[in-house]
Amino acid sequence: MSEKKDPGIWDGFKAFLMRGNVVDLAVAVVIGAAFTNIVNAVVKGIINPLVGAIGTKNLDHYSSCLSSTCEGEQGIRILWGSVLGAALSFVITAAVVYFLMVLPMAKYLARVEARRKAKEGTQEVIEVTELEVLKEIRDALVAQRGSGHNQQ
């Protein structure tokens, strides 16, 4: 006896893939990868020289020794400079993405939403005005009928 695939699972998977947030995530990954070179250049060209003004240019050289001696490959080293470099890269990436993509997009969407609400507002005013006109027409017809019944 052969088992058939549950069409609900396949349809659910397709719906999952077509969701907006999955596509947004894929775009974010691609854009993040594209910014990697920019961020690395900023760290190498700006951050490392600034750090180099007070110490070494390469953050990987900053470390602490946990054992009594750390000569060559002996001893236990904590490479906190590498962690600091990675943290700076992350902060720079986040800043670039936020200021060059998220903030302008949020401002653009706010303007689009304001325009949409303004259009809806004018439509509501027109609808209210039309409603008032229809009420006036109704009142006029009622008054006309009332005066017509009095004359007959």
C-alpha positions as CSV (number, residue, x, y, z in Angstrom):
1,M,0.0,0.0,0.0
2,S,1.6,3.3,-1.1
3,E,1.2,6.5,1.0
4,K,0.3,9.7,-0.7
5,K,1.9,12.9,0.3
6,D,-0.3,15.2,2.3
7,P,-1.2,18.1,0.0
8,G,-1.7,20.3,3.1
9,I,2.0,20.0,4.0
10,W,3.1,21.0,0.5
11,D,0.6,23.9,0.4
12,G,1.7,25.0,3.8
13,F,5.3,25.0,2.8
14,K,4.6,27.0,-0.4
15,A,2.6,29.5,1.7
16,F,5.5,29.8,4.2
17,L,7.9,30.5,1.3
18,M,5.6,33.1,-0.2
19,R,5.1,35.0,3.1
20,G,6.4,38.5,3.1
21,N,8.7,38.1,6.0
22,V,10.6,35.1,4.4
23,V,11.2,37.2,1.3
24,D,12.2,40.2,3.5
25,L,14.7,37.9,5.4
26,A,16.2,36.7,2.1
27,V,16.6,40.3,0.9
28,A,18.2,41.3,4.3
29,V,20.7,38.5,4.0
30,V,21.7,39.5,0.5
31,I,22.0,43.2,1.4
32,G,23.9,42.3,4.5
33,A,26.4,40.2,2.4
34,A,26.7,43.1,0.0
35,F,27.6,45.5,2.9
36,T,30.3,43.2,4.2
37,N,33.0,44.6,1.9
38,I,32.0,48.2,2.9
39,V,32.0,47.4,6.6
40,N,35.4,45.6,6.3
41,A,36.8,48.6,4.5
42,V,35.5,51.0,7.1
43,V,37.0,48.9,9.9
44,K,40.3,48.5,8.1
45,G,40.6,52.0,6.9
46,I,39.0,54.1,9.7
47,I,38.5,52.1,12.9
48,N,41.7,50.2,13.0
49,P,43.9,53.3,12.5
50,L,42.0,55.2,15.2
51,V,42.6,52.3,17.6
52,G,46.2,52.2,16.3
53,A,46.6,55.8,17.5
54,I,46.4,54.4,21.1
55,G,47.8,51.0,20.5
56,T,48.1,48.5,17.7
57,K,46.4,48.8,14.3
58,N,45.2,45.3,14.3
59,L,42.6,44.6,17.0
60,D,43.5,40.9,16.9
61,H,46.8,41.8,18.8
62,Y,44.8,42.8,21.9
63,S,44.7,39.8,24.3
64,S,45.0,38.8,27.9
65,C,46.9,35.9,29.3
66,L,45.1,33.6,31.8
67,S,48.1,31.4,32.6
68,S,51.4,32.4,34.3
69,T,53.3,32.6,31.0
70,C,52.0,33.3,27.5
71,E,55.1,33.0,25.3
72,G,54.6,31.9,21.7
73,E,52.0,29.2,21.6
74,Q,52.2,28.4,25.3
75,G,49.6,29.5,27.8
76,I,46.0,30.4,27.6
77,R,45.1,33.6,25.7
78,I,41.8,35.4,25.6
79,L,41.7,37.3,22.3
80,W,39.3,40.0,23.3
81,G,40.6,42.3,20.5
82,S,39.0,39.9,17.9
83,V,35.7,40.1,19.8
84,L,35.9,43.9,19.9
85,G,36.6,44.0,16.2
86,A,33.6,41.7,15.4
87,A,31.4,43.8,17.7
88,L,32.5,47.0,15.9
89,S,31.8,45.4,12.6
90,F,28.3,44.5,13.8
91,V,27.6,48.0,15.0
92,I,28.8,49.6,11.8
93,T,26.8,47.1,9.7
94,A,23.7,47.8,11.8
95,A,24.3,51.6,11.5
96,V,24.7,51.5,7.7
97,V,21.6,49.3,7.3
98,Y,19.6,51.5,9.6
99,F,20.6,54.9,8.3
100,L,20.9,54.0,4.6
101,M,17.9,51.6,4.3
102,V,15.5,51.3,7.2
103,L,15.2,55.0,8.1
104,P,14.7,56.3,4.5
105,M,12.2,53.4,3.9
106,A,10.3,54.2,7.1
107,K,10.1,57.9,6.1
108,Y,8.9,57.0,2.6
109,L,6.2,54.6,3.9
110,A,5.1,57.2,6.4
111,R,4.6,59.7,3.5
112,V,2.8,57.1,1.5
113,E,0.5,56.3,4.4
114,A,-0.1,60.1,5.0
115,R,-1.1,60.5,1.4
116,R,-3.4,57.5,1.5
117,K,-5.1,58.8,4.7
118,A,-5.4,62.2,3.1
119,K,-7.1,60.7,0.1
120,E,-9.4,58.7,2.3
121,G,-10.2,61.8,4.3
122,T,-11.2,63.7,1.1
123,Q,-13.3,60.7,0.1
124,E,-15.1,60.7,3.4
125,V,-15.8,64.4,3.2
126,I,-17.2,63.9,-0.3
127,E,-19.3,61.0,1.0
128,V,-20.5,63.1,4.0
129,T,-21.3,65.9,1.6
130,E,-23.2,63.6,-0.7
131,L,-25.1,62.2,2.3
132,E,-26.1,65.7,3.3
133,V,-27.3,66.5,-0.2
134,L,-29.3,63.3,-0.3
135,K,-30.9,64.2,3.1
136,E,-31.8,67.6,1.7
137,I,-33.3,66.0,-1.4
138,R,-35.3,63.6,0.8
139,D,-36.5,66.5,3.1
140,A,-37.5,68.5,0.0
141,L,-39.4,65.5,-1.4
142,V,-41.1,65.0,1.9
143,A,-42.0,68.7,2.1
144,Q,-43.3,68.6,-1.5
145,R,-45.4,65.6,-0.8
146,G,-46.7,67.1,2.4
147,S,-47.7,70.3,0.6
148,G,-49.2,68.3,-2.3
149,H,-51.4,66.3,0.1
150,N,-52.6,69.5,1.6
151,Q,-53.7,70.9,-1.8
152,Q,-55.7,67.8,-2.8
